Amino acid sequence: MKRLLINKIVLALSTISAVIGLAFLAWILVTLFVKGLSSFHFSLFVTDLINNGLRNLIIGQFILAGFASVIGIPLGMIAGIYIREYGRGRYANIIRNLSDIMMSAPSIVIGAFVYAIIVVPTGHTSGFAGSIALAIMMIPIVISTTDSMLSLVPKELREAGIALGASKYRVILDIVIKAAKVGIMTGILLAFARIVGETAPLLFTSQTSNYFSLDMTHAFPSLSVSIYDLASDVQTSSRDLAWAASFILTAMVLIINLTGKFITRNKK
Amino acid sequence: MLVMNIEKFSFTYPGAEAPSLKNITLPIEKNKITSLIGPSGCGKSTLLRSMNRIHDLYPGNTYDGKINLLNETTGEYDNILAIKKENDFIQLRQKVGMIFQKPTPFPMSIFDNVAYGLKIDGIKNKSELSDRVEAALKGSALWNEVSDRLGKSAMGLSGGQQQRLCIARAVAVKPEVLLFDEPTSALDPISTAAIEELIVELRNDISIAIVTHNMQQASRISDYTAFMYLGDLIEFDKTENIFLNPKEQQTEDYITGRFG
């Protein structure tokens, strides 16, 4: 009897916890949807912030995250391959632990770091500084994904490649990475989704701009930083625009995440 | 004629106190099938994996003694334990191929799987590649089953087909020796029979060493049998002598099922 009772209590507690957690998530999404949609209009996609549109911000956000990926994905993948395939013992473990610590580093600290090493010496904020801050956030995520996906590739597959006369690097490039491809791609997509919505690393590195710009050597339009600015504006119209921008940003992140899930499910 | 001659060979894994193989002397006859039998942990797989030095994928092993491999061009024997350079390792493994317990198809098409070793070897000519792939697949009794889907992923084949694909892949590079590490223990009886038939046929071109847990398999297909126990080679002889008239008590106990 007692065991049954405990079972019921635990079940009830975990159900309540799950419901509370999901309720808040639903609340956020519903608020975002209602408020965002009421100020949403397709003209937001064709005009820039200076004319109360979001076009320059959305494009800017993707360029910032895209350039960060150009730096972060290769570096992270190569480092991940190193610690899984080449690194031995303690040295690889130190790098792995450092990368894990980096992953939990507060994003505002990364922003402050890039501010100190790039913005201060160059004298002004720039798109490059923002992308580098995002890349620093991305690298440990890509390292950890690559590392764990490569660890799932059975060692027999590597041995079979070696036994055919392939050298180690060819086995890694031709066989091991191919076998882990879907997992690594999903991880990279999730890492991209993670950085595309970041604000803190950009706040004082790229800042934002009201105008359309492709010049990454100066302050660069950023959707997330502009949401931060607009949301604290005195004018109601600005705050409405912030809701619409939040809605669009959330939708983008959601779509990228779902794409990642979709790829994994279809390949398994 | 011997294709390989193992002399006073000892092997110690990194960090292990005692050697896993002690003073093994074993001849591998050319164009014959030599099977290695013995209970789990006797060192038969360790010995097989020394014969193309696949152990060296993981550093820190200690080799002692000699493993001599016939050099077909000079007619002399080279000690493969002396190999240090990456290039020489690659050549060794092209001469001494290996088939594993679990089928290991690469995540690519059937054609690319078989062509992989050939491409590594530097063959780029498309028609030569497809001729060699076809020959290897025919030689592995897989051609009829896959000829219409060479471009499809190898992962879609059944376990037995995957294992025959792995054999085709190894045969394609024309090795002198093929090492089989329990090639049928993950397969059903019908696939096992097909693989055994294939191994017997391969003997005409390739010398074969096979590790097996299945004593019936050893007696069915092999010409010579080596019985190993706790890192020692207890007895080596023609297969019929080992199974009908073993000289050592331990061998008799093992093949009659009294232990192991």
Chai-1 contact restraints between the chains, C-beta under 6 A:
chainA,res_idxA,chainB,res_idxB,connection_type,confidence,min_distance_angstrom,max_distance_angstrom,comment,restraint_id
A,E156,B,F100,contact,1.0,0.0,6.0,A-B,restraint_1
A,E156,B,K102,contact,1.0,0.0,6.0,A-B,restraint_2
A,E156,B,T104,contact,1.0,0.0,6.0,A-B,restraint_3
A,L157,B,T104,contact,1.0,0.0,6.0,A-B,restraint_4
A,E159,B,I54,contact,1.0,0.0,6.0,A-B,restraint_5
A,A160,B,T104,contact,1.0,0.0,6.0,A-B,restraint_6
A,I162,B,L57,contact,1.0,0.0,6.0,A-B,restraint_7
A,A163,B,I54,contact,1.0,0.0,6.0,A-B,restraint_8
A,A163,B,R93,contact,1.0,0.0,6.0,A-B,restraint_9
A,A163,B,M98,contact,1.0,0.0,6.0,A-B,restraint_10
A,L164,B,G117,contact,1.0,0.0,6.0,A-B,restraint_11
A,G165,B,I90,contact,1.0,0.0,6.0,A-B,restraint_12
A,G165,B,R93,contact,1.0,0.0,6.0,A-B,restraint_13
A,G165,B,Q94,contact,1.0,0.0,6.0,A-B,restraint_14
A,G165,B,I120,contact,1.0,0.0,6.0,A-B,restraint_15
A,A166,B,I120,contact,1.0,0.0,6.0,A-B,restraint_16
A,I175,B,F106,contact,1.0,0.0,6.0,A-B,restraint_17
A,K178,B,P107,contact,1.0,0.0,6.0,A-B,restraint_18
A,A179,B,P107,contact,1.0,0.0,6.0,A-B,restraint_19
